[in-house]
Amino acid sequence: MKIIVNPEAEKGKGRKVLSQIERYFQERKIDFSIALSSHPMESTELAKKA
């Protein structure tokens, strides 16, 4: 599973929840990877490539 996170979303809230997301999937032994978006619309581009 690929998780796309914008770390600057909601005034940096995306960065704050990143560790919670990682912990959630690790505790459940779910295979995942995280892609960080760095500019507007990049999340859409990353999703299309996933």
N, C-alpha and C positions, 0 to 999 in steps of 0.2 A: 504494500500500500504506500502511496506517495502522499505526503502531507505538504501542502503549500502554505507558507506563512509569510505575511508581510510584517516584519518586525517593527515597522514604523506606524502601523495601523492604530487608530484610536490613540494618538499621542504616545506611542510606544507600548501600548497594551499588548500588542502582538508579541513583543519581545518578552514581556512578563509571563505570558501563558505558555511560551515555548517549552519551558522546563516541565510544566504540568502535562503538556501533550506527550513529551518524551516519557515521563514517568508512567503515564496511563498505559501506553502501548508496551513498554518494557515489562511492567508488572503482569500484564496479560499474555506476555510472550508472543506478541503479534509482530510479525516482520514488517518493518516500515522504513521509509527514508523521508527526510525533510528537505524541501527545497525552499530557499529564502528568496522572496522577490525583493527587488531593489528600486523599482520605479513603477509608475502607474501603468497598468495594463500588462505588466510582466506576468502576473498570476495567470491571466488568460492564456498567454503564450506557453507558460509552463504546463498548464493543464492540457493543452492541445498536444503537447509532446509526450505526455504521460501515457 
